[in-house]
């Protein structure tokens, strides 16, 4: 019963098989192989963007950092929500790779509002040569609190950014789960809404370890190639990254896995009514949810073998049995319905 992260889930057999198949014989290094070429085309087809620059890296942190570095200058600011993935989980990588500064914007349930974004951009622009300049906007979808920006909300933020002449990046560590939740296409959530770059996540959704950096302006391709190499993230045996992404995109596997993970979270949310004192801390859209439950419920779950995080980390140690303790629950693509039911049963007592 491991609900700590979708990173704890296994690799999908089709993706593992593709890596094994890529191990047959020799192939040109550094992405100059046929497997990489086909995987790039598969990503372009998924996004309906045949001219897009597409490159593969091994981690989501570097995917976000490289994408943003291609959009800004060293004296720029990158606007994001206060609990955006690039702020909370990248250890300063976007600033390190771009030399730009993250500028934090508030908003309920980890979502920026157009009004708050506009005010933040205007405030930065008002400082003249003495402050960092407005450079780009980045949106996390699904957010770090499990909520989702709708297509209309994305377009509204993009409209604000474009009014100020700023490019927009979409951080899609759980991009597939957002698409599944919104029942939209990758194109609708990105370039058709005015997004300039996206980090198309695979690792959290059944891959061994691969992320795609997609820049919809092909003129940025060369800069992305050079930044990736200079940053130490051009793998020599690149075909093993590409093989994963090729299988991920084949026949909509990426979306099937996301739908499966989302369905398990929906099952948990539906069953929450059985748990006395339980409530959602934020609206739940995809496969990630935050909940508050009495400490006694957590104690029963942990005794039954459940694994997940409580927040803050030491709250449960000092809480009374009836005190509410917040937790984070994540379902991966392989999670069986029986495990969700077992967690609910343990919580309910």
C-alpha positions in Angstrom: 0.0 0.0 0.0 2.5 2.6 -1.2 0.8 6.0 -1.9 3.9 8.1 -1.3 4.4 9.1 -4.9 3.8 8.1 -8.5 7.6 7.7 -8.6 7.3 4.6 -6.4 5.3 2.8 -9.2 6.8 0.3 -11.6 7.8 0.8 -15.2 5.1 -0.3 -17.7 6.1 -3.6 -19.4 5.8 -2.1 -22.9 8.3 0.6 -22.0 10.7 -1.8 -20.4 10.4 -4.0 -23.5 11.2 -1.1 -25.7 14.4 -0.4 -23.7 15.4 -4.0 -24.0 14.7 -4.0 -27.8 16.9 -0.9 -28.1 19.8 -2.9 -26.7 20.0 -5.0 -29.8 23.2 -4.2 -31.7 24.9 -0.8 -32.2 23.4 2.6 -32.8 24.9 6.1 -33.3 25.4 8.0 -30.1 24.2 11.4 -28.8 20.7 11.1 -30.2 21.8 10.5 -33.8 20.0 7.2 -34.0 16.8 6.0 -35.7 15.0 5.3 -32.4 15.5 9.0 -31.3 14.3 10.3 -34.6 11.1 8.2 -34.4 10.5 9.2 -30.8 10.8 12.9 -31.6 8.3 12.4 -34.4 6.0 10.6 -32.0 6.0 13.5 -29.6 5.4 16.0 -32.4 2.5 13.9 -33.6 1.0 13.8 -30.0 1.2 17.6 -29.8 0.1 18.2 -33.5 3.3 20.2 -33.9 5.4 18.8 -36.7 8.0 21.6 -36.6 8.5 21.7 -32.8 12.0 21.3 -31.3 11.9 18.1 -29.2 14.7 16.8 -27.0 14.8 14.1 -24.3 16.5 14.3 -20.9 16.5 12.0 -17.9 14.9 14.2 -15.2 12.1 16.6 -14.8 14.3 19.1 -13.0 16.5 19.6 -16.0 13.6 19.5 -18.4 12.1 22.5 -16.7 15.4 24.3 -16.2 16.5 23.9 -19.8 13.1 24.9 -21.2 13.0 28.0 -19.1 16.6 28.9 -19.8 15.7 29.0 -23.5 13.0 31.5 -22.9 14.7 34.1 -20.6 17.9 36.2 -20.2 20.0 36.2 -17.1 18.5 39.5 -15.9 14.9 38.3 -16.2 12.3 37.1 -13.7 10.2 34.0 -14.2 6.7 34.3 -12.7 5.3 31.2 -11.0 2.9 30.3 -8.2 4.4 30.4 -4.7 4.1 26.6 -4.5 4.9 25.8 -8.1 6.9 22.7 -8.9 9.9 24.8 -10.1 9.9 26.7 -6.8 9.3 23.8 -4.3 11.0 20.8 -5.9 13.9 21.8 -8.2 16.5 23.0 -5.6 17.1 26.2 -7.5 17.8 24.4 -10.9 15.8 26.9 -13.0 17.8 29.8 -11.5 21.1 27.8 -11.9 20.6 27.0 -15.5 19.1 30.3 -16.6 20.6 32.8 -14.1 17.1 34.3 -13.9 15.1 34.8 -10.8 11.8 33.1 -9.8 9.1 35.7 -8.8 6.4 34.1 -6.7 2.7 34.8 -7.2 -0.1 33.9 -4.8 -3.4 32.2 -5.5 -5.7 29.7 -3.8 -5.2 26.0 -4.3 -1.8 26.5 -6.0 -3.3 28.3 -8.9 -2.3 31.8 -10.0 -5.0 34.2 -11.0 -4.7 36.5 -14.0 -5.1 39.5 -11.7 -2.3 38.4 -9.4 0.0 37.6 -12.3 -0.7 40.9 -14.0 0.0 42.8 -10.7 3.3 40.9 -10.2 4.5 41.6 -13.8 3.6 45.3 -13.4 5.4 45.6 -10.1 8.6 44.0 -11.6 8.5 46.2 -14.7 8.2 49.3 -12.5 11.6 48.9 -11.0 13.4 49.8 -14.2 17.1 49.0 -14.5 17.4 48.3 -10.8 15.3 45.2 -10.8 15.1 41.9 -12.7 13.0 42.3 -15.9 9.8 40.5 -16.6 11.0 37.4 -18.6 8.6 34.5 -18.7 5.6 32.8 -17.0 5.6 29.1 -15.9 2.4 27.2 -15.0 2.4 23.8 -13.2 -0.4 21.5 -14.4 -1.3 19.4 -12.4 -0.4 21.7 -9.6 1.6 20.8 -6.5 -1.6 20.7 -4.5 -3.3 18.3 -6.9 -5.6 20.9 -8.5 -5.8 21.6 -12.2 -5.8 24.7 -14.4 -8.7 24.4 -16.8 -8.1 25.3 -20.5 -9.9 28.6 -19.9 -7.7 29.4 -16.9 -4.5 28.6 -18.9 -5.7 30.9 -21.7 -6.4 33.7 -19.3 -2.9 33.5 -17.8 -1.4 33.3 -21.3 -3.3 36.4 -22.3 -1.8 38.3 -19.4 1.7 37.1 -20.3 1.3 37.9 -24.0 0.0 41.3 -23.2 3.3 42.0 -21.5 5.3 40.3 -24.3 6.3 37.3 -22.2 6.6 33.6 -23.3 4.9 30.9 -21.3 6.2 27.5 -20.1 4.0 24.7 -18.9 5.6 22.4 -16.3 4.0 19.0 -17.1 5.6 16.6 -14.6 2.0 15.2 -14.5 1.0 16.5 -17.9 -0.7 13.3 -18.8 -2.9 13.3 -15.7 -3.9 16.9 -16.4 -4.9 15.9 -20.0 -6.9 13.0 -18.7 -8.6 15.1 -16.1 -9.5 17.9 -18.6 -10.3 15.4 -21.4 -8.3 17.5 -23.8 -5.5 17.0 -26.3 -1.8 18.0 -25.7 -2.2 20.7 -28.3 -5.2 22.2 -26.7 -3.4 22.5 -23.3 -0.3 24.0 -24.9 0.3 25.8 -28.2 -3.3 26.2 -29.1 -3.7 28.1 -25.8 -0.6 30.1 -26.5 2.0 28.1 -24.5 5.5 28.4 -26.0 7.3 25.5 -24.2 6.3 22.4 -22.2 8.1 19.8 -20.2 6.3 16.6 -21.1 6.7 14.2 -18.2 7.1 10.5 -18.5 8.9 9.3 -15.3 6.0 9.8 -12.9 3.7 8.0 -15.4 5.2 4.6 -16.0 8.6 5.4 -17.6 12.0 4.4 -16.4 13.3 7.9 -16.5 12.6 10.3 -19.4 11.2 13.7 -20.0 10.6 15.6 -23.3 11.4 19.3 -23.6 9.1 20.7 -26.4 9.7 24.2 -27.8 7.0 25.1 -30.3 9.2 27.6 -32.0 11.7 25.6 -34.1 14.1 28.5 -34.2 14.9 27.7 -30.5 16.1 24.2 -31.4 19.8 25.0 -31.6 19.9 26.8 -28.3 18.2 23.9 -26.6 20.7 21.5 -28.1 23.6 23.6 -26.9 22.2 24.2 -23.4 21.5 20.5 -22.9 25.1 19.6 -23.9 26.7 22.4 -21.8 24.5 21.4 -18.9 25.8 17.8 -19.0 22.5 16.2 -20.0 23.2 14.9 -23.5 23.5 11.2 -22.9 25.9 9.3 -25.1 23.7 6.2 -25.3 20.7 8.3 -26.0 18.6 5.6 -27.6 17.7 4.2 -24.2 16.0 7.5 -23.3 14.3 7.7 -26.7 13.0 4.1 -26.6 11.0 4.9 -23.5 9.4 8.0 -25.0 8.7 6.2 -28.3 6.8 3.4 -26.4 5.2 6.0 -24.1 3.6 7.8 -27.1 2.7 4.6 -29.0 -1.1 4.0 -29.3 -1.8 6.5 -26.5 -0.1 4.5 -23.7 0.8 7.7 -21.9 -2.9 8.7 -21.7 -4.1 5.2 -20.7 -1.8 5.1 -17.7 -2.8 8.5 -16.6 -6.5 7.6 -16.8 -5.8 4.5 -14.7 -4.0 6.6 -12.0 -6.7 9.2 -12.0 -9.4 6.6 -11.7 -7.8 5.2 -8.5 -7.7 8.6 -7.0 -11.4 9.2 -7.9 -12.2 5.9 -6.2 -10.4 7.2 -3.0 -12.2 10.5 -3.1 -15.5 8.8 -3.5 -14.8 6.5 -0.5 -13.7 9.3 1.7 -17.2 9.8 3.0 -16.8 6.5 4.9 -13.9 7.9 7.0 -15.1 9.9 10.1 -13.4 13.3 10.3 -11.8 13.1 6.8 -11.9 16.0 4.3 -10.1 17.2 1.2 -7.6 19.9 1.8 -7.8 21.0 -1.8 -10.0 20.0 -4.8 -8.7 16.8 -6.4 -8.5 16.7 -10.2 -6.0 13.9 -11.1 -3.9 11.4 -9.3 -2.6 13.6 -6.5 -4.6 14.6 -3.4 -4.1 16.3 -0.1 -6.4 15.2 2.8 -6.9 15.8 6.5 -7.7 12.9 8.7 -7.6 12.2 12.5 -4.3 10.9 13.7 -6.0 7.7 14.7 -6.9 7.0 11.0 -3.3 7.5 10.0 -2.1 5.2 12.8 -4.3 2.4 11.6 -3.2 2.9 8.0 0.5 2.8 8.9 -0.1 -0.2 11.1 -1.7 -2.0 8.1 1.4 -1.3 5.9 0.4 2.0 4.2 3.2 4.4 3.1 2.5 8.1 2.4 3.6 11.5 3.7 2.1 13.5 6.4 2.6 17.3 6.7 4.2 18.9 8.4 6.6 16.0 9.0 6.5 15.9 12.8 2.8 16.9 13.3 1.6 13.3 13.7 4.1 12.6 16.5 2.7 15.4 18.6 -1.0 15.1 17.7 -3.7 13.6 19.8 -5.7 10.7 18.3 -8.6 13.0 17.3 -6.4 15.8 15.9 -6.5 16.4 12.1 -3.2 15.7 10.3 -2.7 16.6 6.6 -1.4 14.0 4.3 -0.5 13.6 0.6 -1.7 10.6 -1.4 -0.6 9.8 -4.9 -1.8 7.0 -7.2 0.4 5.6 -9.9 -0.7 3.9 -13.2 -0.4 0.4 -11.7 -2.3 0.9 -8.5 -5.0 -1.8 -8.1 -8.5 -0.9 -6.8 -8.0 -3.3 -4.0 -5.2 -1.2 -2.5 -7.3 1.9 -2.5 -10.1 -0.1 -0.8 -7.6 -1.4 1.8 -6.5 2.2 2.6 -10.0 3.4 3.0 -10.9 0.5 5.2 -7.9 1.2 7.5 -8.7 4.9 7.6 -12.3 4.2 8.5 -11.4 1.7 11.3 
